[in-house]
């Protein structure tokens, strides 16, 4: 069985239309959103995720964006630790939701 080549990926704002910089949510000033950033498990701990994140931040800066945001699951401790190691902290908004099947 052939082994699949490991890969790392992210969505780059530099290569698409500027819909990634948004300003209308909750009256917040324009900011960049990181919707997804992934590195194959066998490539982790090699600095690839940090390089991807830094490249995204550079693209946002070039576009005049001064703040970035992302959302993660509350119980995603590994993801939380990763983003905190990159300098992300809790922002001014709290997500609220309601299950419509109740």
PEGI-V724226 format. One line per field, one symbol per residue. phi: phi as a letter, one per 20 degrees, with the letter a starting at -180 (. if undefined). burial: b if it has 16 or more other C-alpha atoms within 10 Angstrom, else e. Layout:
phi->???
burial->???
This chain:
phi->.fefffbcbbedffdcffffdcceflmffgbedeebbccggfdfmdnfgfffffffffffgfenedbccbccfgeefffgfffffeofcgeedcfcbcffef
burial->eeeeeeeeebebbeeeeeebbeeeeeeeebbbbbeeeebeeeeeeeebbbebbebbbebbeeeebeebeeeeeeeeeeebeebeeeeeeeeeeeeeeeeeee
